[in-house]
């Protein structure tokens, strides 16, 4: 089952943001992931949204996404962004082809 990383990003330092994005993107690709969406202007339609950018990444499964997050490649990216780019991230497993059911 595919796994997704949903990332809220607030860039405090544009130069650091660009450096982080470059290293992070290479790390995603080298661990079997791909970027599905990345945009500087999310358009909230319900509730509130506090970040200025949103990224959605896909990996083959939860094992791959966890390995990526703990990899030396992505640890390097996290060091680059430290104090200069705020990130909120969550992992979620994809729904089966027939969709999903809400809990009763």
N, CA, C and O atoms as CSV, one atom per row, in Angstrom:
chain,resi,resn,atom,element,x,y,z
A,1,UNK,N,N,0.838,-1.181,0.000
A,1,UNK,CA,C,0.000,0.000,0.000
A,1,UNK,C,C,0.883,1.245,0.000
A,1,UNK,O,O,1.780,1.348,0.837
A,2,UNK,N,N,0.660,2.195,-0.909
A,2,UNK,CA,C,1.493,3.402,-0.903
A,2,UNK,C,C,1.341,4.177,0.398
A,2,UNK,O,O,0.330,4.072,1.093
A,3,UNK,N,N,2.364,4.953,0.707
A,3,UNK,CA,C,2.338,5.821,1.890
A,3,UNK,C,C,2.650,7.239,1.425
A,3,UNK,O,O,3.403,7.455,0.476
A,4,UNK,N,N,2.053,8.189,2.120
A,4,UNK,CA,C,2.188,9.584,1.729
A,4,UNK,C,C,2.723,10.409,2.880
A,4,UNK,O,O,2.390,10.182,4.043
A,5,UNK,N,N,3.556,11.366,2.533
A,5,UNK,CA,C,4.002,12.368,3.483
A,5,UNK,C,C,3.318,13.669,3.109
A,5,UNK,O,O,3.410,14.122,1.968
A,6,UNK,N,N,2.640,14.263,4.062
A,6,UNK,CA,C,1.984,15.546,3.841
A,6,UNK,C,C,2.750,16.550,4.687
A,6,UNK,O,O,2.854,16.407,5.905
A,7,UNK,N,N,3.284,17.568,4.021
A,7,UNK,CA,C,4.243,18.459,4.649
A,7,UNK,C,C,3.757,19.909,4.551
A,7,UNK,O,O,3.465,20.402,3.461
A,8,UNK,N,N,3.676,20.577,5.687
A,8,UNK,CA,C,3.417,22.013,5.743
A,8,UNK,C,C,4.762,22.695,5.913
A,8,UNK,O,O,5.553,22.297,6.768
A,9,UNK,N,N,5.029,23.706,5.119
A,9,UNK,CA,C,6.336,24.354,5.135
A,9,UNK,C,C,6.175,25.869,5.259
A,9,UNK,O,O,5.410,26.490,4.521
A,10,UNK,N,N,6.905,26.444,6.198
A,10,UNK,CA,C,7.015,27.893,6.316
A,10,UNK,C,C,8.482,28.259,6.207
A,10,UNK,O,O,9.283,27.904,7.071
A,11,UNK,N,N,8.831,28.962,5.157
A,11,UNK,CA,C,10.227,29.342,4.902
A,11,UNK,C,C,10.494,30.688,5.564
A,11,UNK,O,O,9.860,31.692,5.239
A,12,UNK,N,N,11.435,30.694,6.490
A,12,UNK,CA,C,11.829,31.924,7.175
A,12,UNK,C,C,13.038,32.562,6.507
A,12,UNK,O,O,13.254,33.768,6.628
A,13,UNK,N,N,13.826,31.753,5.802
A,13,UNK,CA,C,15.040,32.205,5.121
A,13,UNK,C,C,15.027,31.569,3.734
A,13,UNK,O,O,15.226,30.361,3.600
A,14,UNK,N,N,14.793,32.383,2.704
A,14,UNK,CA,C,14.630,31.854,1.343
A,14,UNK,C,C,15.849,31.071,0.860
A,14,UNK,O,O,15.693,30.031,0.220
A,15,UNK,N,N,17.039,31.542,1.150
A,15,UNK,CA,C,18.256,30.845,0.707
A,15,UNK,C,C,18.321,29.451,1.342
A,15,UNK,O,O,18.607,28.466,0.661
A,16,UNK,N,N,18.058,29.379,2.630
A,16,UNK,CA,C,18.049,28.085,3.318
A,16,UNK,C,C,16.918,27.212,2.792
A,16,UNK,O,O,17.073,25.998,2.661
A,17,UNK,N,N,15.774,27.834,2.489
A,17,UNK,CA,C,14.642,27.090,1.946
A,17,UNK,C,C,14.975,26.429,0.626
A,17,UNK,O,O,14.609,25.276,0.397
A,18,UNK,N,N,15.664,27.148,-0.242
A,18,UNK,CA,C,16.060,26.574,-1.527
A,18,UNK,C,C,17.077,25.454,-1.348
A,18,UNK,O,O,16.991,24.426,-2.019
A,19,UNK,N,N,18.035,25.645,-0.451
A,19,UNK,CA,C,19.038,24.606,-0.188
A,19,UNK,C,C,18.369,23.362,0.388
A,19,UNK,O,O,18.664,22.243,-0.032
A,20,UNK,N,N,17.466,23.559,1.351
A,20,UNK,CA,C,16.724,22.436,1.952
A,20,UNK,C,C,15.932,21.690,0.889
A,20,UNK,O,O,15.985,20.462,0.822
A,21,UNK,N,N,15.192,22.429,0.052
A,21,UNK,CA,C,14.346,21.804,-0.964
A,21,UNK,C,C,15.171,20.939,-1.917
A,21,UNK,O,O,14.752,19.843,-2.288
A,22,UNK,N,N,16.327,21.428,-2.306
A,22,UNK,CA,C,17.175,20.687,-3.232
A,22,UNK,C,C,17.664,19.376,-2.618
A,22,UNK,O,O,17.580,18.323,-3.250
A,23,UNK,N,N,18.166,19.439,-1.402
A,23,UNK,CA,C,18.679,18.240,-0.729
A,23,UNK,C,C,17.527,17.286,-0.397
A,23,UNK,O,O,17.657,16.074,-0.569
A,24,UNK,N,N,16.409,17.823,0.075
A,24,UNK,CA,C,15.257,16.989,0.423
A,24,UNK,C,C,14.713,16.272,-0.811
A,24,UNK,O,O,14.394,15.084,-0.750
A,25,UNK,N,N,14.608,16.990,-1.929
A,25,UNK,CA,C,14.086,16.378,-3.148
A,25,UNK,C,C,14.969,15.220,-3.606
A,25,UNK,O,O,14.463,14.154,-3.955
A,26,UNK,N,N,16.271,15.423,-3.605
A,26,UNK,CA,C,17.182,14.334,-3.996
A,26,UNK,C,C,17.034,13.142,-3.054
A,26,UNK,O,O,17.085,11.992,-3.491
A,27,UNK,N,N,16.852,13.414,-1.764
A,27,UNK,CA,C,16.718,12.313,-0.801
A,27,UNK,C,C,15.432,11.532,-1.044
A,27,UNK,O,O,15.426,10.304,-0.949
A,28,UNK,N,N,14.358,12.222,-1.352
A,28,UNK,CA,C,13.081,11.546,-1.653
A,28,UNK,C,C,13.262,10.630,-2.854
A,28,UNK,O,O,12.911,9.452,-2.803
A,29,UNK,N,N,13.808,11.171,-3.927
A,29,UNK,CA,C,13.987,10.382,-5.157
A,29,UNK,C,C,14.896,9.185,-4.933
A,29,UNK,O,O,14.641,8.105,-5.467
A,30,UNK,N,N,15.959,9.363,-4.146
A,30,UNK,CA,C,16.900,8.265,-3.935
A,30,UNK,C,C,16.344,7.170,-3.029
A,30,UNK,O,O,16.945,6.102,-2.909
A,31,UNK,N,N,15.203,7.425,-2.390
A,31,UNK,CA,C,14.580,6.419,-1.530
A,31,UNK,C,C,13.253,5.914,-2.103
A,31,UNK,O,O,12.410,5.394,-1.372
A,32,UNK,N,N,13.081,6.072,-3.409
A,32,UNK,CA,C,11.906,5.505,-4.074
A,32,UNK,C,C,10.656,6.357,-3.986
A,32,UNK,O,O,9.564,5.884,-4.302
A,33,UNK,N,N,10.794,7.594,-3.567
A,33,UNK,CA,C,9.628,8.466,-3.461
A,33,UNK,C,C,9.491,9.374,-4.661
A,33,UNK,O,O,10.374,9.458,-5.513
A,34,UNK,N,N,8.356,10.052,-4.703
A,34,UNK,CA,C,8.137,11.055,-5.734
A,34,UNK,C,C,7.216,12.133,-5.186
A,34,UNK,O,O,6.394,11.887,-4.303
A,35,UNK,N,N,7.371,13.308,-5.719
A,35,UNK,CA,C,6.573,14.440,-5.288
A,35,UNK,C,C,5.280,14.465,-6.111
A,35,UNK,O,O,5.321,14.460,-7.341
A,36,UNK,N,N,4.152,14.491,-5.433
A,36,UNK,CA,C,2.866,14.552,-6.126
A,36,UNK,C,C,2.332,15.972,-6.215
A,36,UNK,O,O,1.650,16.326,-7.177
A,37,UNK,N,N,2.638,16.776,-5.226
A,37,UNK,CA,C,2.162,18.167,-5.214
A,37,UNK,C,C,3.141,19.003,-4.421
A,37,UNK,O,O,3.659,18.574,-3.391
A,38,UNK,N,N,3.388,20.198,-4.914
A,38,UNK,CA,C,4.228,21.153,-4.197
A,38,UNK,C,C,3.801,22.538,-4.648
A,38,UNK,O,O,3.942,22.894,-5.818
A,39,UNK,N,N,3.287,23.300,-3.727
A,39,UNK,CA,C,2.814,24.609,-4.131
A,39,UNK,C,C,3.038,25.675,-3.085
A,39,UNK,O,O,2.913,25.423,-1.886
A,40,UNK,N,N,3.373,26.876,-3.548
A,40,UNK,CA,C,3.635,27.963,-2.615
A,40,UNK,C,C,2.369,28.628,-2.078
A,40,UNK,O,O,2.444,29.401,-1.123
A,41,UNK,N,N,1.222,28.348,-2.664
A,41,UNK,CA,C,0.016,29.033,-2.212
A,41,UNK,C,C,-1.149,28.056,-2.068
A,41,UNK,O,O,-1.981,27.946,-2.969
A,42,UNK,N,N,-1.213,27.345,-0.939
A,42,UNK,CA,C,-2.361,26.458,-0.742
A,42,UNK,C,C,-3.638,27.282,-0.678
A,42,UNK,O,O,-3.625,28.426,-0.223
A,43,UNK,N,N,-4.722,26.707,-1.129
A,43,UNK,CA,C,-6.010,27.394,-1.130
A,43,UNK,C,C,-6.953,26.697,-0.156
A,43,UNK,O,O,-7.636,25.745,-0.532
A,44,UNK,N,N,-6.997,27.162,1.092
A,44,UNK,CA,C,-7.888,26.533,2.066
A,44,UNK,C,C,-9.349,26.731,1.663
A,44,UNK,O,O,-9.759,27.831,1.293
A,45,UNK,N,N,-10.121,25.660,1.739
A,45,UNK,CA,C,-11.546,25.758,1.444
A,45,UNK,C,C,-12.400,25.467,2.673
A,45,UNK,O,O,-13.590,25.780,2.696
A,46,UNK,N,N,-11.790,24.867,3.693
A,46,UNK,CA,C,-12.466,24.638,4.974
A,46,UNK,C,C,-11.435,24.757,6.082
A,46,UNK,O,O,-10.281,24.369,5.901
A,47,UNK,N,N,-11.833,25.282,7.208
A,47,UNK,CA,C,-10.941,25.394,8.349
A,47,UNK,C,C,-9.829,26.400,8.096
A,47,UNK,O,O,-9.923,27.252,7.212
A,48,UNK,N,N,-8.774,26.280,8.896
A,48,UNK,CA,C,-7.651,27.201,8.761
A,48,UNK,C,C,-6.418,26.448,8.298
A,48,UNK,O,O,-6.299,25.238,8.497
A,49,UNK,N,N,-5.525,27.160,7.695
A,49,UNK,CA,C,-4.279,26.580,7.218
A,49,UNK,C,C,-3.185,27.584,7.532
A,49,UNK,O,O,-3.227,28.720,7.060
A,50,UNK,N,N,-2.206,27.172,8.327
A,50,UNK,CA,C,-1.221,28.109,8.822
A,50,UNK,C,C,0.087,28.139,8.047
A,50,UNK,O,O,0.926,29.000,8.313
A,51,UNK,N,N,0.288,27.243,7.112
A,51,UNK,CA,C,1.575,27.220,6.412
A,51,UNK,C,C,1.475,27.940,5.074
A,51,UNK,O,O,0.388,28.126,4.528
A,52,UNK,N,N,2.626,28.337,4.564
A,52,UNK,CA,C,2.651,29.056,3.298
A,52,UNK,C,C,2.868,28.128,2.101
A,52,UNK,O,O,2.603,28.513,0.962
A,53,UNK,N,N,3.348,26.906,2.355
A,53,UNK,CA,C,3.600,25.955,1.273
A,53,UNK,C,C,3.189,24.557,1.714
A,53,UNK,O,O,3.220,24.226,2.899
A,54,UNK,N,N,2.807,23.757,0.748
A,54,UNK,CA,C,2.396,22.379,1.024
A,54,UNK,C,C,3.091,21.466,0.034
A,54,UNK,O,O,3.212,21.786,-1.148
A,55,UNK,N,N,3.552,20.314,0.532
A,55,UNK,CA,C,4.183,19.308,-0.315
A,55,UNK,C,C,3.546,17.963,0.019
A,55,UNK,O,O,3.335,17.643,1.189
A,56,UNK,N,N,3.241,17.182,-1.011
A,56,UNK,CA,C,2.746,15.818,-0.823
A,56,UNK,C,C,3.708,14.891,-1.557
A,56,UNK,O,O,3.936,15.031,-2.758
A,57,UNK,N,N,4.267,13.942,-0.807
A,57,UNK,CA,C,5.196,12.979,-1.402
A,57,UNK,C,C,4.632,11.572,-1.245
A,57,UNK,O,O,3.926,11.271,-0.282
A,58,UNK,N,N,4.955,10.729,-2.201
A,58,UNK,CA,C,4.464,9.349,-2.200
A,58,UNK,C,C,5.650,8.396,-2.188
A,58,UNK,O,O,6.643,8.598,-2.887
A,59,UNK,N,N,5.521,7.354,-1.376
A,59,UNK,CA,C,6.503,6.272,-1.322
A,59,UNK,C,C,5.766,4.949,-1.522
A,59,UNK,O,O,4.550,4.886,-1.344
A,60,UNK,N,N,6.493,3.890,-1.890
A,60,UNK,CA,C,5.828,2.608,-2.126
A,60,UNK,C,C,5.060,2.072,-0.915
A,60,UNK,O,O,4.036,1.408,-1.076
A,61,UNK,N,N,5.550,2.357,0.297
A,61,UNK,CA,C,4.883,1.856,1.501
A,61,UNK,C,C,5.434,2.588,2.727
A,61,UNK,O,O,6.351,3.400,2.610
A,62,UNK,N,N,4.872,2.299,3.896
A,62,UNK,CA,C,5.282,2.972,5.126
A,62,UNK,C,C,6.736,2.669,5.480
A,62,UNK,O,O,7.426,3.533,6.020
A,63,UNK,N,N,7.211,1.464,5.188
A,63,UNK,CA,C,8.613,1.153,5.472
A,63,UNK,C,C,9.543,2.085,4.703
A,63,UNK,O,O,10.522,2.587,5.256
A,64,UNK,N,N,9.238,2.314,3.432
A,64,UNK,CA,C,10.085,3.192,2.616
A,64,UNK,C,C,10.081,4.635,3.140
A,64,UNK,O,O,11.126,5.283,3.198
A,65,UNK,N,N,8.919,5.118,3.513
A,65,UNK,CA,C,8.858,6.510,3.952
A,65,UNK,C,C,9.574,6.687,5.287
A,65,UNK,O,O,10.209,7.715,5.519
A,66,UNK,N,N,9.477,5.705,6.153
A,66,UNK,CA,C,10.186,5.776,7.442
A,66,UNK,C,C,11.699,5.685,7.235
A,66,UNK,O,O,12.464,6.401,7.882
A,67,UNK,N,N,12.127,4.796,6.326
A,67,UNK,CA,C,13.554,4.684,6.019
A,67,UNK,C,C,14.084,5.997,5.453
A,67,UNK,O,O,15.176,6.439,5.810
A,68,UNK,N,N,13.300,6.622,4.563
A,68,UNK,CA,C,13.703,7.906,4.002
A,68,UNK,C,C,13.866,8.942,5.108
A,68,UNK,O,O,14.883,9.633,5.168
A,69,UNK,N,N,12.874,9.053,5.980
A,69,UNK,CA,C,12.899,10.087,7.017
A,69,UNK,C,C,14.114,9.937,7.935
A,69,UNK,O,O,14.694,10.933,8.367
A,70,UNK,N,N,14.495,8.699,8.229
A,70,UNK,CA,C,15.621,8.443,9.126
A,70,UNK,C,C,16.957,8.328,8.397
A,70,UNK,O,O,17.984,8.068,9.025
A,71,UNK,N,N,16.953,8.517,7.090
A,71,UNK,CA,C,18.182,8.327,6.306
A,71,UNK,C,C,19.181,9.461,6.533
A,71,UNK,O,O,18.793,10.575,6.887
A,72,UNK,N,N,20.468,9.173,6.327
A,72,UNK,CA,C,21.481,10.231,6.405
A,72,UNK,C,C,21.196,11.371,5.418
A,72,UNK,O,O,21.458,12.537,5.713
A,73,UNK,N,N,20.656,11.020,4.244
A,73,UNK,CA,C,20.324,12.043,3.246
A,73,UNK,C,C,19.324,13.057,3.798
A,73,UNK,O,O,19.524,14.266,3.684
A,74,UNK,N,N,18.257,12.554,4.390
A,74,UNK,CA,C,17.235,13.483,4.864
A,74,UNK,C,C,17.642,14.142,6.181
A,74,UNK,O,O,17.228,15.268,6.457
A,75,UNK,N,N,18.438,13.465,6.990
A,75,UNK,CA,C,18.968,14.126,8.199
A,75,UNK,C,C,19.793,15.344,7.810
A,75,UNK,O,O,19.761,16.363,8.499
A,76,UNK,N,N,20.528,15.245,6.716
A,76,UNK,CA,C,21.303,16.388,6.209
A,76,UNK,C,C,20.364,17.539,5.835
A,76,UNK,O,O,20.628,18.696,6.160
A,77,UNK,N,N,19.278,17.211,5.156
A,77,UNK,CA,C,18.300,18.245,4.785
A,77,UNK,C,C,17.711,18.904,6.029
A,77,UNK,O,O,17.523,20.120,6.061
A,78,UNK,N,N,17.423,18.112,7.040
A,78,UNK,CA,C,16.853,18.675,8.278
A,78,UNK,C,C,17.842,19.617,8.956
A,78,UNK,O,O,17.434,20.634,9.518
A,79,UNK,N,N,19.129,19.300,8.914
A,79,UNK,CA,C,20.139,20.200,9.492
A,79,UNK,C,C,20.179,21.527,8.732
A,79,UNK,O,O,20.328,22.587,9.341
A,80,UNK,N,N,20.049,21.472,7.426
A,80,UNK,CA,C,20.069,22.684,6.602
A,80,UNK,C,C,18.917,23.610,6.977
A,80,UNK,O,O,19.094,24.827,7.027
A,81,UNK,N,N,17.751,23.052,7.238
A,81,UNK,CA,C,16.568,23.883,7.488
A,81,UNK,C,C,16.470,24.362,8.936
A,81,UNK,O,O,15.672,25.251,9.235
A,82,UNK,N,N,17.254,23.796,9.822
A,82,UNK,CA,C,17.148,24.069,11.256
A,82,UNK,C,C,17.110,25.567,11.551
A,82,UNK,O,O,18.052,26.292,11.230
A,83,UNK,N,N,16.021,26.026,12.160
A,83,UNK,CA,C,15.853,27.418,12.541
A,83,UNK,C,C,15.525,28.353,11.388
A,83,UNK,O,O,15.335,29.551,11.594
A,84,UNK,N,N,15.458,27.809,10.167
A,84,UNK,CA,C,15.253,28.652,8.991
A,84,UNK,C,C,14.031,28.264,8.175
A,84,UNK,O,O,13.508,29.062,7.397
A,85,UNK,N,N,13.584,27.031,8.363
A,85,UNK,CA,C,12.396,26.530,7.681
A,85,UNK,C,C,11.618,25.712,8.700
A,85,UNK,O,O,12.135,24.740,9.250
A,86,UNK,N,N,10.377,26.107,8.948
A,86,UNK,CA,C,9.516,25.336,9.862
A,86,UNK,C,C,8.742,24.308,9.055
A,86,UNK,O,O,8.163,24.620,8.014
A,87,UNK,N,N,8.741,23.075,9.553
A,87,UNK,CA,C,8.086,21.981,8.846
A,87,UNK,C,C,7.175,21.230,9.807
A,87,UNK,O,O,7.565,20.912,10.930
A,88,UNK,N,N,5.975,20.954,9.357
A,88,UNK,CA,C,5.073,20.018,10.026
A,88,UNK,C,C,4.840,18.883,9.040
A,88,UNK,O,O,4.554,19.132,7.869
A,89,UNK,N,N,4.957,17.649,9.494
A,89,UNK,CA,C,4.882,16.526,8.570
A,89,UNK,C,C,4.096,15.391,9.205
A,89,UNK,O,O,4.211,15.121,10.401
A,90,UNK,N,N,3.301,14.739,8.383
A,90,UNK,CA,C,2.649,13.523,8.857
A,90,UNK,C,C,2.717,12.482,7.766
A,90,UNK,O,O,2.782,12.799,6.579
A,91,UNK,N,N,2.699,11.222,8.195
A,91,UNK,CA,C,2.689,10.091,7.280
A,91,UNK,C,C,1.306,9.466,7.339
A,91,UNK,O,O,0.706,9.356,8.408
A,92,UNK,N,N,0.812,9.060,6.189
A,92,UNK,CA,C,-0.483,8.392,6.135
A,92,UNK,C,C,-0.420,7.296,5.078
A,92,UNK,O,O,0.151,7.470,4.001
A,93,UNK,N,N,-1.022,6.169,5.418
A,93,UNK,CA,C,-1.058,5.058,4.469
A,93,UNK,C,C,-2.175,5.311,3.460
A,93,UNK,O,O,-3.240,5.823,3.804
A,94,UNK,N,N,-1.911,4.942,2.211
A,94,UNK,CA,C,-2.907,5.125,1.161
A,94,UNK,C,C,-4.113,4.222,1.360
A,94,UNK,O,O,-4.046,3.206,2.052
A,95,UNK,N,N,-5.216,4.616,0.735
A,95,UNK,CA,C,-6.450,3.829,0.795
A,95,UNK,C,C,-6.395,2.728,-0.269
A,95,UNK,O,O,-5.764,2.911,-1.311
A,96,UNK,N,N,-7.040,1.601,-0.022
A,96,UNK,CA,C,-7.088,0.554,-1.043
A,96,UNK,C,C,-7.881,1.068,-2.256
A,96,UNK,O,O,-8.616,2.048,-2.145
A,97,UNK,N,N,-7.729,0.406,-3.408
A,97,UNK,CA,C,-8.389,0.881,-4.631
A,97,UNK,C,C,-9.899,1.049,-4.484
A,97,UNK,O,O,-10.496,1.899,-5.145
A,98,UNK,N,N,-10.508,0.259,-3.637
A,98,UNK,CA,C,-11.969,0.370,-3.485
A,98,UNK,C,C,-12.379,1.525,-2.580
A,98,UNK,O,O,-13.566,1.730,-2.329
A,99,UNK,N,N,-11.396,2.281,-2.091
A,99,UNK,CA,C,-11.711,3.448,-1.269
A,99,UNK,C,C,-11.533,3.151,0.196
A,99,UNK,O,O,-10.848,2.200,0.572
A,100,UNK,N,N,-12.149,3.960,1.014
A,100,UNK,CA,C,-12.012,3.817,2.456
A,100,UNK,C,C,-13.389,3.895,3.108
A,100,UNK,O,O,-14.357,4.385,2.526
A,101,UNK,N,N,-13.434,3.396,4.323
A,101,UNK,CA,C,-14.664,3.467,5.096
A,101,UNK,C,C,-14.374,4.219,6.373
A,101,UNK,O,O,-13.357,3.980,7.024
A,102,UNK,N,N,-15.251,5.117,6.732
A,102,UNK,CA,C,-15.100,5.829,7.987
A,102,UNK,C,C,-15.496,4.919,9.137
A,102,UNK,O,O,-16.420,4.116,9.005
A,103,UNK,N,N,-14.796,5.040,10.279
A,103,UNK,CA,C,-15.153,4.203,11.419
A,103,UNK,C,C,-16.577,4.492,11.885
A,103,UNK,O,O,-17.066,5.619,11.801
A,104,UNK,N,N,-17.212,3.454,12.371
A,104,UNK,CA,C,-18.618,3.610,12.833
A,104,UNK,C,C,-18.664,4.294,14.178
A,104,UNK,O,O,-19.746,4.511,14.723
